[in-house]
């Protein structure tokens, strides 16, 4: 078992484990920790606790100290500098006629580096911009291109549900979302109804997916031949969460009728599928294919940057 504390550097943001040593640290305290990029100032999200060795990526970096008044003042000064640096960088981008949009600036706690986050449609030659910024701030400069999800996370906003965006309130990581999830959850396949403020598939499609997959594994497919108390029939509809199945049957006079059954009360004879393309899916096929393509590109970029 390893003794750890969980620290995050942005709210919301991913929680990282650190070795507290002999320090007893409670949640919501601020600490100075050692990272691969130097000292950082972060908020404790998980107090001292022991967790299994296999859940820890060794070796754990150390908590240097609980932040003192001087540390907090330095952190606030950096926040003020970030606002000034943002305006300076925007001006320089305009001077160099670069097709990029600045979204955020971050000063490392020890002032060893300044990071400028931006979005752009393609690759940008920002070498001259970096030289200008380095001459102004007299430290290492890094320009980091981010995706549209990260951009919206930094900007903030409200979703179609009326609540603050999940990525701005509690999501630490972006998980892969797919059109398949929307289909399995019987959602509208109109891209405008399943896309978020970022123009990508809504993150909340992932929340109930495990439940849908577990239930669908036990339910017959559309078109399956099943045995019911009223005879054999063909599955015409499935209510996944209720685990109810609508079956098309034939009476003694050869007339078709429909009846709903609990999934546990029917027996699957042949679990074939006659799935047909939903009219809405057919109407928006090109847009849905483009969404899928963008999702795959975002995933590839995230893997390359070590985010997932």
Residue pairs with C-beta under 8 A, 6 or more apart in sequence:
1 50
1 51
1 52
1 53
2 19
2 50
2 51
2 52
2 53
2 56
2 60
3 19
3 20
3 48
3 49
3 50
4 17
4 18
4 19
4 20
4 46
4 48
4 49
4 50
4 51
4 56
4 60
5 17
5 18
5 20
5 25
5 31
5 44
5 46
5 47
5 48
5 49
5 63
6 15
6 16
6 17
6 18
6 44
6 45
6 46
7 15
7 16
7 17
7 18
7 31
7 33
7 42
7 43
7 44
7 45
7 46
7 63
8 14
8 15
8 16
8 42
8 43
8 45
8 172
9 16
9 40
9 41
9 42
9 43
11 43
12 167
12 168
12 169
12 170
12 171
12 172
13 172
14 172
14 173
15 45
15 46
15 172
16 42
17 51
17 56
17 57
17 60
18 31
18 33
18 60
18 61
18 62
18 63
19 60
19 61
19 62
19 63
20 48
20 63
21 62
21 63
23 48
23 63
23 65
23 66
24 48
25 31
25 44
25 47
25 48
25 63
25 66
26 44
26 47
27 44
27 45
27 46
27 47
28 43
28 44
29 43
29 44
29 66
29 67
30 41
30 42
30 43
30 44
30 66
30 67
30 71
30 72
30 75
31 41
31 42
31 43
31 44
31 63
31 64
31 65
31 66
31 67
32 39
32 40
32 41
32 63
32 64
32 65
32 66
32 67
32 71
32 109
33 39
33 40
33 42
33 61
33 62
33 63
33 64
34 61
34 62
34 63
34 64
35 61
36 61
37 108
37 112
37 113
38 108
38 109
38 110
38 112
38 113
39 64
39 109
39 110
40 108
40 109
41 67
41 71
41 74
41 75
41 109
65 71
67 75
74 109
75 109
78 107
78 109
78 111
79 107
81 107
82 105
82 106
82 107
83 105
85 105
85 107
85 114
85 116
85 137
86 102
86 104
86 105
88 133
88 136
89 102
89 105
89 116
89 129
89 133
90 102
92 129
92 132
92 133
93 100
93 102
93 129
96 126
96 128
96 129
96 132
98 124
98 126
98 129
99 120
99 121
99 124
100 118
100 119
100 120
100 124
100 126
100 145
101 118
101 119
101 120
101 151
102 116
102 117
102 118
103 117
103 118
103 119
103 146
103 150
103 151
103 154
103 155
104 116
104 117
104 154
105 114
105 115
105 116
105 117
106 114
106 115
106 117
107 114
108 114
108 115
111 139
112 139
112 140
113 139
113 140
113 141
113 142
114 133
114 137
114 139
114 140
114 141
114 142
115 142
115 143
115 144
116 133
116 141
116 142
116 143
116 144
117 144
117 145
117 146
117 150
117 154
118 124
118 143
118 144
118 145
118 146
119 145
119 146
119 147
119 148
119 151
120 145
124 145
126 143
129 143
130 141
130 143
133 141
134 140
134 141
147 298
147 301
147 302
148 198
148 199
148 200
148 298
149 167
149 174
149 198
149 200
149 298
150 174
151 198
152 165
152 167
152 168
152 196
152 197
152 198
153 165
153 167
153 168
153 171
156 164
156 165
156 168
157 164
157 165
157 168
157 197
158 164
158 165
159 165
159 166
159 196
159 197
159 202
159 204
160 196
161 204
163 169
165 196
165 197
166 203
166 204
167 174
167 203
171 203
173 307
173 308
174 203
174 298
174 302
174 307
174 308
175 203
175 206
175 308
176 206
176 295
176 299
176 308
177 200
177 201
177 202
177 203
177 205
177 206
177 295
178 201
178 205
178 292
178 295
179 189
179 201
179 288
179 291
179 292
181 201
181 205
181 206
181 209
181 212
182 188
182 189
182 194
182 201
182 205
183 189
183 278
183 281
184 209
184 212
184 213
184 216
184 240
185 205
185 208
185 209
185 212
185 240
186 240
187 193
187 194
187 205
188 194
188 280
189 278
189 280
189 281
189 284
189 288
190 280
190 283
190 284
191 284
191 287
191 288
191 291
194 201
194 202
194 205
195 201
195 202
195 291
196 202
196 203
199 294
200 291
200 294
200 295
200 298
201 291
201 295
211 241
212 240
212 241
215 240
215 241
215 243
216 240
218 243
218 263
219 238
219 240
219 243
219 245
219 263
220 226
220 235
220 238
220 245
220 263
220 266
220 268
220 271
221 235
221 238
221 271
221 272
221 273
221 275
222 235
222 236
222 237
222 238
222 273
222 274
222 275
223 234
223 235
223 272
223 273
223 274
223 275
224 234
224 235
224 268
224 269
224 270
224 271
224 272
224 273
225 232
225 233
225 234
225 235
225 268
225 269
225 270
225 272
226 232
226 233
226 234
226 235
226 245
226 247
226 266
226 267
226 268
226 269
227 266
227 267
227 268
227 269
228 247
228 249
228 259
228 261
228 265
228 266
229 261
229 265
230 249
230 259
231 249
231 250
232 249
232 269
233 247
233 248
233 249
233 250
233 259
234 247
234 248
235 245
235 246
235 247
235 248
236 246
236 247
236 248
236 258
237 245
237 246
238 244
238 245
238 246
239 245
239 246
239 260
243 262
243 263
243 264
244 260
244 261
244 262
244 263
245 260
245 261
245 262
245 263
245 266
246 258
246 259
246 260
247 258
247 259
247 260
247 261
247 266
248 256
248 257
248 258
249 256
249 257
249 258
249 259
250 256
250 257
251 257
277 285
281 288
299 308
302 308
